[in-house]
Amino acid sequence: MKHFFEDITHYDGKLWKTVHPLLTQPGVLTQHFLAGKRVSHLNPVRMFIFLNFIFFFLVLSLPSNRSDEETQGPTALTENKPLKDSVLREIRGADSVVSQEVKIGKAMSLHSSLSYNTVAEYDSAQQALPYGKRDGKVKRLLSVKWISFLQVVKKDPRQAEEKATEIFLHNSAKLTFLFIIICSLMLNLLYWRRHLFMVNHAMFSIHLACTFLLLSVAMLFVSYLPFDGYLLLLLFLYGNYYFYRAMRVVYGQSRSKTALKFIIINIFLLLGMSFGFLMNALLTMMSLKG
């Protein structure tokens, strides 16, 4: 953050020269960077880290939107929810963090631990079993964490959801690095005949991630406007067009080849990020304490 603010406060048009092509000219900024034209632009790594911080700070700080206030009544005006329900659904793919953890618990088939109210009850039942039939270290750890999680939820469901949301979002900030890693590796495989250095693919991925973070920030504010659904759809479609166009500009292949590789890389990104979010939800459950 210190270096990024220094870049901005001592800039000679660096901010505008970076953000403008980043948002409006897909792939051009990456071309400039790889061609050695770096002095007039902000450092891409610093910019990515700073935008990552800004996005998740806004997600945790912005109050509930107008629709929440209208449906929940006057008391909602005095509350500052950690995250709007619409953004929660986009990030987690579920209606709430708590419901996501419940789904994970069922998927893990921890049915034996669901019947115990406390960890002491679970341990007592395990001691009564023959040594060979007791849960292993991994299953015991998951069972204990799941029972503790359920205790926190039963004690105060709302506070549990708020804590889980905060933990989940802090971990989600790290998932943007997973996006860069997967994207770089996939680009390296898809364009292996070009014999490009990994840094080329990494810079492209970082610029892409910065663009998506800026579009995500725009989505946060757009959600407060009338007809926000149409505007969010437009931003989503532009993000996909940007990705495709940037690939074509940077790697210079035909429309058909670029479209095919665009579809392939998006499938792997979707699978990778889905797995990351699933593991994040599991870690959130294990980290939640009363």
N, C-alpha and C positions, 0 to 999 in steps of 0.2 A: 504493500500500500504506500509506503514512504517513497519508493522509487517511482511508482506510478503517478503520485501527486506531484513529484518533482518534474516529471515529464510534462504534466499538464500546466503547472504554474510557471515553468520556464519555456513553454512551447512557443514556436513561431508558426502556428497554424498546424501543429502535429495532430491535434485532436480531430479537427475537421478533415485533414488530409487522410486520416486513418478511418474514421467512422463513415464518411461519405462513400468512398469506394467499397468499404466492407459491406455496406447495406445495399448499395445500388448497382455495383459492378461485380457480379459473382466471379471469383477466381482471380481478378486483376491484382488484388493486394498480394496474394500468394505469388503471382508471377513477378511482381516488383521485388518481393523479398528474396526469391530464389535468384533473381538477376543481380542482386547486390544493392538494390535501391532501398536501403533500410534507414538511412539517417532521417528522412523526412516523415517517418511513420513511428507510431508508438511500438514499444517492444511487445510482440505478440503474446509471450508467456506472461509477462506482467499484466497485460490487458486481460487475458483470460482469467487469471487468479482474481483480479479486482472485480470483473464482471460477475464472476461466480459468487463472490462475497456479496455484491450489491443485490443480485437476484434473490438469494436466500434470505438476506436481511429484509428485503421488501416483503417477501412471502410471509415472514414471521411478524412483521410490523404493521402491515396494512390492515385496516379494520374490515369487518364484514361488509359485503356490498349491499346495494339498495334492496334487492330482492329478499335478502336475509332479514333486513329490518322490517320490511312490510309483512313478512310471514310470521315473524316472531313477536311483533308488537312493540310498544314503547320501550320496554326494558332493554331491547336489543340495541337501542341507541346509546346506552351507557356502557356497552360491553365492547371489548376489543379482542375479537377472536383471533387465535394464532394464525388461522388460515381459512380462507373462504372455501365452502364446500365444493364449489366448481373446480378450484385449483387442486384440492385434495384428490378429486376423482381423476384429474389429468395426471397427477404425479404417482398416485398409488394404484389407480385402476380399481378403487373400492370406495364405498360410501364413507368409511371412516377407518382410522388406524386400528381401532379395536376390532372391527369386523374382519379386517385383513388378518389380524393375529389369530382370530378364532378359526378362520379358514385354514391357516397354516397348521394349527394344532390338530385339526381333523385330518389334514392331508398326511401328517406325520404318524397318524394312527396311535396316538398316545392315549388310547382309551382306558388303559389301566390307571393312569394318573388322574383322569378326569373324575374318578369316583372318590378321590380323597380331598378333604377340605384343607388339610395342613400338610406340611412337609413331614411333621412328626408322625402323622397317621401313615403316610406312605412308607417312611423308614421302618415303622413298626411292622407293617404288612410284609415288607421285604425281608426282615429278620426272621419272620415266621416261615418263610419259604426255604426249601432245601437250597444249598449253596449253588448248585448247578442251574437252578431255575430263576435265580435272582437276575434283575436287570444289570446289563453291563455298564461300564463307566459312562459311555456316551449316552445311552438311553436314560440312565439315572440322572445325569446332568440336565438333559432336556426335560425330563419329567419334573424335576425339582423346580426348574425355571418356569415351566408351564403352570405348576401349582401356585408358585409365588405370584405369577402374572395374574391368575384368576383371583387370588386374594386381593390384589391391588384394585382390580376392576370391580369386584363386589363391594369393596370398602367405599370407593368414590368413583363411579363410572366416568363422570365428567372430568375430574382431575386426572384420572388415568389416561383418558383420551388426549388431553392437553399435553401431558408429559410424553406420551407415546408419539404425538405429532412432532414435538420439538426434537426428540431423539431421532425420529425417522428423517426429518429434514436435515439435521446436522450430518447424518450419514449420507443422505442423498447428494449433498454437495460434493462428496468424494466420488459419486458415480459419474460425474461429468468427466473425470479422468479416465474412467472405464470406457466412456464413449470415444475418447481420443485414441486409446490403445487399440480398441477393436477396429475403429475406422482406419487407423494407420496400417494395421496388419492386413486387413482386407484389401486395401488399396495396393499394398505391396504384392499381394498374391494376384490380384486382377491385372496389374500392370507390370508383371515380373519381366516381360520381354523388353521393357524399356530400360532395365538395369539402372533404375533410379536409386539414390540413397534413401534410407529410411527417414532421414530428416526432411526430405521433400514431402513425403506423405504426412509426416507429423505436423509440419507447418500448415499444410492444407487443412488437416483435421482441426488444428487449433483455431485457425481463422473461421472454419465452419462452426466450431463450438461457440466462438465469440458471437457470430451472427445469430445463432439460435438462442443464446442467452439474451441478446438485445431484443429479439423478437418475443421472447418469453416475458421480458420486462414490459414490453408494449402490451402483451396480452393481459398482464395483471391490471394495467390501467384501463384498457379497453373494456374489461369486464364491468366497469362502473357506468359505461355509456349505454344509452338506449340502442336497441337492436344489436347488442353486443355479440349475439350468436353469429350474425352474418359477418361482422368484422373479424371475429376470431377465426371463422372459416377462411376468410380471405388471407389472414396472416399465416394460417396453417398451409394453405395452398401455395402461398408465396415461398414459404420455407422449403417446400418440396421442389418447387421450380428452381429456387436458388441452388439447392444441392445439385440437381441435375446439370444446370447451366455451368456451375463452377467446375464440375468434373469435366465437362466438354471443353471449357476454356483452358484449364490447366493441363489436361492430358491430350487434348487435340484429336480425339477420335470422332468417328462418324456418329450421327444421331442414334442409329440403331444399336451400335455397340455400346455407346454411353448409356442408353436407356436400359439395356440388358444388365450392364454392370451396376447401374443405379438400383435396379430391383434387387439384385443379389446382395449388394452391400446393405440395403435397408432390411432385408430379411435377417441377416446375421446381426445387425445392430439391434433389431427388435428382440431377437432371441437372447442376445447378450445382456441387454438392459433389463429384460424381463427377469432373467435369472438374478441379476444384480439387485433388483427391487425385491425379489422374493427373499434373498438372503438378508437384505436390509430389514425387511419386516421381521424375520426370525431374530436378528440381532437386537432389534427394538424390543421384542418380547423378552429376550434374555436380559436386557439392560434395565428394564422397567422395575423400579423399586418404589415401595411405599414410603 
